[in-house]
Amino acid sequence: MTNKRYREEITIMTNKRLSYEELMDLALKNYNEGGDVIYECWGVEEFRDYEKMFGPMTEKEARSLFRVSSSLRDEAIGAASF
């Protein structure tokens, strides 16, 4: 497989609309990297609300949410240590 083809496949994979179940699977796999917030706190309604407000949930969007969640947690832990 060429590098160009590999990049195209990664782009297709990350831009594919995720179902609620796929999002939960991805969140569980990334539980310690911020996926815990989605996995523990989101139900189908939160998923639907997200899609109404922001459009389809993709792997790229999900990973972005995981990073934000992880960053906020790290920030809160840091603030609590003062």
Rosetta blueprint (number, residue, H / E / L):
1 M L
2 T L
3 N H
4 K H
5 R H
6 Y H
7 R H
8 E H
9 E H
10 I H
11 T H
12 I H
13 M H
14 T H
15 N H
16 K L
17 R E
18 L L
19 S L
20 Y H
21 E H
22 E H
23 L H
24 M H
25 D H
26 L H
27 A H
28 L H
29 K H
30 N L
31 Y H
32 N H
33 E H
34 G L
35 G H
36 D H
37 V H
38 I H
39 Y H
40 E H
41 C H
42 W L
43 G L
44 V H
45 E H
46 E H
47 F H
48 R H
49 D H
50 Y H
51 E H
52 K H
53 M H
54 F H
55 G L
56 P L
57 M L
58 T E
59 E H
60 K H
61 E H
62 A H
63 R H
64 S H
65 L H
66 F H
67 R H
68 V H
69 S H
70 S H
71 S H
72 L H
73 R H
74 D H
75 E H
76 A H
77 I H
78 G H
79 A H
80 A H
81 S L
82 F L
